[in-house]
Amino acid sequence: MKEVAEGTIIICIGCPKGCNIHVLHEGKSILKIGGYTCKKGLKYAQNEFIAPKRILTSTVIIRNGTLPLLPVKTKNAISKEKIFECMKEICGITVKAPIALGTVVKSDIGGTGVDLVATKSINVAPIA
């Protein structure tokens, strides 16, 4: 039995235009892509349809810091399928102040090969 071609619309985030890109496909095989106005749109639609990725942002607990939470993000985009696994791991992370912007908080988060890094510098809180 042959699969019937389906259509999926992807809103591009490659530039401010936000093109509605139409992906004609059979299962995960792309037959045709239309509606993009630049090469970024074509590449974005291909990647988003076949293997969508995202930068994951969150916070972790920081001890002895001027703030109670340290903002963090993945250094590179990770597979959308790995986000919940990575979030479970992030929930268990606690770091100690001081910490500098860009410091690797956790290497290879969720087995993705991508590091989790601090997105803010936080100093040690003064003793009251």
Secondary structure as the mmCIF struct_conf table of DSSP 4:
data_model
#
loop_
_struct_conf.conf_type_id
_struct_conf.id
_struct_conf.beg_label_comp_id
_struct_conf.beg_label_asym_id
_struct_conf.beg_label_seq_id
_struct_conf.end_label_comp_id
_struct_conf.end_label_asym_id
_struct_conf.end_label_seq_id
HELX_LH_PP_P HELX_LH_PP_P1 LYS A 2 ALA A 5
STRN STRN1 GLU A 6 ILE A 11
BEND BEND1 GLY A 14 CYS A 15
TURN_TY1_P TURN_TY1_P1 PRO A 16 LYS A 17
STRN STRN2 ASN A 20 GLU A 26
TURN_TY1_P TURN_TY1_P2 GLY A 27 LYS A 28
STRN STRN3 SER A 29 GLY A 34
BEND BEND2 GLY A 35 GLY A 35
BEND BEND3 CYS A 38 CYS A 38
HELX_RH_AL_P HELX_RH_AL_P1 LYS A 39 ILE A 50
BEND BEND4 ALA A 51 ALA A 51
STRN STRN4 LYS A 53 ARG A 54
STRN STRN5 THR A 57 ARG A 63
TURN_TY1_P TURN_TY1_P3 ASN A 64 ASN A 64
STRN STRN6 GLY A 65 GLY A 65
BEND BEND5 THR A 66 PRO A 68
STRN STRN7 LEU A 69 THR A 74
BEND BEND6 LYS A 75 ASN A 76
STRN STRN8 ILE A 78 SER A 79
HELX_RH_3T_P HELX_RH_3T_P1 LYS A 80 LYS A 82
HELX_RH_AL_P HELX_RH_AL_P2 ILE A 83 CYS A 91
TURN_TY1_P TURN_TY1_P4 GLY A 92 GLY A 92
STRN STRN9 THR A 94 LYS A 96
BEND BEND7 ALA A 97 ALA A 97
STRN STRN10 ILE A 99 ILE A 99
TURN_TY1_P TURN_TY1_P5 LEU A 101 GLY A 102
STRN STRN11 VAL A 104 LYS A 106
TURN_TY1_P TURN_TY1_P6 SER A 107 ASP A 108
HELX_RH_3T_P HELX_RH_3T_P2 ILE A 109 GLY A 111
BEND BEND8 THR A 112 GLY A 113
STRN STRN12 LEU A 116 ALA A 118
BEND BEND9 THR A 119 LYS A 120
STRN STRN13 ILE A 122 ILE A 122
HELX_LH_PP_P HELX_LH_PP_P2 ASN A 123 ASN A 123
STRN STRN14 VAL A 124 VAL A 124
HELX_LH_PP_P HELX_LH_PP_P3 ALA A 125 ILE A 127
#
